Amino acid sequence: MEIFFEFLFDFYCELAALAIPGKGKGKGVKILASCLIAVVALGLLCLFYFGVDLLQNGHTATGVLCIAGAVVIALAQLIAGLCLSGKSA
C-alpha cells in the first residue's frame, strides 16, 4: 500500500509541476507558483492523513469527508493549473 501512495504522490507532483509557468514569465512568478504548489501539496497530505487517522479512530463520516476533500482539492488544483498554463499533459 505504501508503494501505491508513493506512486500516487509522485504522479501528483509531476502533474502539479506542469502548472509552473515556462518561458515568458518572470522568475518571481515561477517561485511563487512553486511555493504555492508545495504548500498545497503539504496541506493535502496532512488532510489526507488526518482523514485516515479519523477513520482508524472510528470517526467514519468525518474521515471520509477529509479524504474526499483532499482528493477534490487535488483534482481541482491539477485541472486549474493545466487549464491556466496552456500546456498539454
MODELLER restraints for C-alpha pairs under 7 A, 6 or more apart:
rsr = mdl.restraints
at = mdl.atoms
rsr.add(forms.Gaussian(group=physical.xy_distance, feature=features.Distance(at['CA:15:A'], at['CA:78:A']), mean=6.65, stdev=0.5))
rsr.add(forms.Gaussian(group=physical.xy_distance, feature=features.Distance(at['CA:16:A'], at['CA:37:A']), mean=6.80, stdev=0.5))
rsr.add(forms.Gaussian(group=physical.xy_distance, feature=features.Distance(at['CA:16:A'], at['CA:78:A']), mean=5.91, stdev=0.5))
rsr.add(forms.Gaussian(group=physical.xy_distance, feature=features.Distance(at['CA:18:A'], at['CA:82:A']), mean=6.76, stdev=0.5))
rsr.add(forms.Gaussian(group=physical.xy_distance, feature=features.Distance(at['CA:19:A'], at['CA:81:A']), mean=4.55, stdev=0.5))
rsr.add(forms.Gaussian(group=physical.xy_distance, feature=features.Distance(at['CA:19:A'], at['CA:82:A']), mean=5.54, stdev=0.5))
rsr.add(forms.Gaussian(group=physical.xy_distance, feature=features.Distance(at['CA:19:A'], at['CA:85:A']), mean=5.59, stdev=0.5))
rsr.add(forms.Gaussian(group=physical.xy_distance, feature=features.Distance(at['CA:20:A'], at['CA:30:A']), mean=6.10, stdev=0.5))
rsr.add(forms.Gaussian(group=physical.xy_distance, feature=features.Distance(at['CA:20:A'], at['CA:33:A']), mean=5.88, stdev=0.5))
rsr.add(forms.Gaussian(group=physical.xy_distance, feature=features.Distance(at['CA:20:A'], at['CA:34:A']), mean=6.53, stdev=0.5))
rsr.add(forms.Gaussian(group=physical.xy_distance, feature=features.Distance(at['CA:21:A'], at['CA:30:A']), mean=6.08, stdev=0.5))
rsr.add(forms.Gaussian(group=physical.xy_distance, feature=features.Distance(at['CA:21:A'], at['CA:85:A']), mean=6.27, stdev=0.5))
rsr.add(forms.Gaussian(group=physical.xy_distance, feature=features.Distance(at['CA:44:A'], at['CA:70:A']), mean=5.32, stdev=0.5))
rsr.add(forms.Gaussian(group=physical.xy_distance, feature=features.Distance(at['CA:47:A'], at['CA:66:A']), mean=6.19, stdev=0.5))
rsr.add(forms.Gaussian(group=physical.xy_distance, feature=features.Distance(at['CA:47:A'], at['CA:67:A']), mean=6.94, stdev=0.5))
rsr.add(forms.Gaussian(group=physical.xy_distance, feature=features.Distance(at['CA:47:A'], at['CA:70:A']), mean=6.16, stdev=0.5))
rsr.add(forms.Gaussian(group=physical.xy_distance, feature=features.Distance(at['CA:48:A'], at['CA:66:A']), mean=6.39, stdev=0.5))
rsr.add(forms.Gaussian(group=physical.xy_distance, feature=features.Distance(at['CA:48:A'], at['CA:67:A']), mean=5.02, stdev=0.5))
rsr.add(forms.Gaussian(group=physical.xy_distance, feature=features.Distance(at['CA:48:A'], at['CA:70:A']), mean=5.88, stdev=0.5))
rsr.add(forms.Gaussian(group=physical.xy_distance, feature=features.Distance(at['CA:51:A'], at['CA:63:A']), mean=4.02, stdev=0.5))
rsr.add(forms.Gaussian(group=physical.xy_distance, feature=features.Distance(at['CA:51:A'], at['CA:64:A']), mean=6.40, stdev=0.5))
rsr.add(forms.Gaussian(group=physical.xy_distance, feature=features.Distance(at['CA:51:A'], at['CA:66:A']), mean=4.86, stdev=0.5))
rsr.add(forms.Gaussian(group=physical.xy_distance, feature=features.Distance(at['CA:51:A'], at['CA:67:A']), mean=5.29, stdev=0.5))
rsr.add(forms.Gaussian(group=physical.xy_distance, feature=features.Distance(at['CA:52:A'], at['CA:63:A']), mean=6.10, stdev=0.5))
rsr.add(forms.Gaussian(group=physical.xy_distance, feature=features.Distance(at['CA:54:A'], at['CA:60:A']), mean=6.87, stdev=0.5))
rsr.add(forms.Gaussian(group=physical.xy_distance, feature=features.Distance(at['CA:54:A'], at['CA:62:A']), mean=6.85, stdev=0.5))
rsr.add(forms.Gaussian(group=physical.xy_distance, feature=features.Distance(at['CA:54:A'], at['CA:63:A']), mean=4.82, stdev=0.5))
rsr.add(forms.Gaussian(group=physical.xy_distance, feature=features.Distance(at['CA:55:A'], at['CA:63:A']), mean=4.91, stdev=0.5))
